[in-house]
């Protein structure tokens, strides 16, 4: 059990490090506390929904620490919260750069999890199919976060504004 908590700590540390790198890249280092403050509540809501529906109900993923309430809330706050915070840092990038960052996030999160197992995907696919599912899944999650943040929370995303401008033309 201690090893599972250590793995969770390693994964969160790496996710936090990637968040800091993203903040540096987007020149938002001073905004880190505010971005986390906005990202964590959204991460908790989305993370709990995703884990309860996709993980527990449909059985598409599992956690070495199980689906207990304490772990799910902690995971949603830290892991999903950092994911949402990363997405919030990408408000002023093009769709192309947004997608590149999603690929980086997938690579870092999943590689870290490979060596410090926290979650297991419970479906069998070829390597290429699995990679496609991961990329599409993370991209859909990121676009969902961006869309919710753009429409309901007033965090304008450059690529969403551009999509609306093009559709109105």
Secondary structure by P-SEA (a helix, b strand, c coil): caaaaaaaaaaaaaaaaaaaaaaaaaccccaaaaaaaacaaaaaaaaaaaaaacccccccccccccccaaaaaaaaacaaaaaaaaaaaaccccaaaaaaaaaaaaaaaaaaaaacccccccccccaaaaaaaaaaaaaaaaaaaaaaaacccccccaaaaaaaaaaac
